Amino acid sequence: INWFPGHMNRARNQIEEAMPDIDLVVEVLDSRLPYSSTNPLVDELRVGKPCIKVLNKADLSDPKITKLWIEHFEKQDNTHALALVAEDHKQSQKLIQLIKNIVNQSEDKKTNIRVMIMGIPNVGKSTLINSLAGRYIANTGDEPAVTKRQQMIDLKNGVVLSDTPGILWPKFENFHSGYRLATSGAIKNTAMEYEDVAMYALEYLSKAYPEALMTRYKLEVLPESGESLLDMVARKRGCIRSGGKVDLHKAGEIVLHDFRSGKIGLLSLETPEMMVAEEIIAEELI
Ligand code: GDP
């Protein structure tokens, strides 16, 4: 999906309209890139309501770093955090428990807690909704809904989900965020070249997870640049075109596929500390 200003306005208006009826917001994030997979509007649109940041895809992210992110979010106002794997019904039930604890803590015992699930495309919102419901409901796709229905999905456990799709666009203002989103697969590869995204990912991984990278691709050394790294992977994996030229596109596909399916290891693309540094640089640029 390409987000045009019309889409953005529609998404925003729908969320604003539905928000007065909501008791708690669940923002789904990709735990490998919690900063880049957020849209800061969530914190604005929730107008002071409690929020649980769900760090999803915890089966793919580095558990040590995910823990740091949980601590980071829990320091924020009226904000809670939980790492999970959306498909896992047992884990999604922990979210229900947390929702109940939070809402009943702050208000009279609510019979039906009204929750809106929000997030950018591809973080796992539909997967989570289906897992919470224990059946197939959501195929939210990645389009903000055109039809306006104010229905609720009754989970029959004291929690109802708003079916207003809380879908927001990924933020692109930061160069790194664009590449990290592309690495995770959240933005389509047509926007950027496979090779470029893979080079970016390799350069980062070679610094953050050198051993995992060397093991996966049987590398003895790690060159500095993403281009040399990708070239090396291509040779190791026999990505050679007729004529003997290395096929960097093919190698890029292998690397991104490996990353997205966890084959290189449990990896995170950003830490809370890195984000502080990046935000300072961004502010200096303005
Ligand atoms: P949405 O666009 O936010 O509704 O995201 P989807 O629910 O459609 O999920 C996007 C992709 O991520 C799908 O391929 C899911 O199978 C996958 N996915 C969702 N949750 C998890 C998870 O916890 N772990 C892993 N490994 N994949 C997940």
Residues whose N, C-alpha, C, O or C-beta is under 5 A from the ligand:
A	BS01	GDP	N56 K57 A58 D59 L84 V85 A86 E87 I120 P121 N122 V123 G124 K125 S126 T127 T140 G141
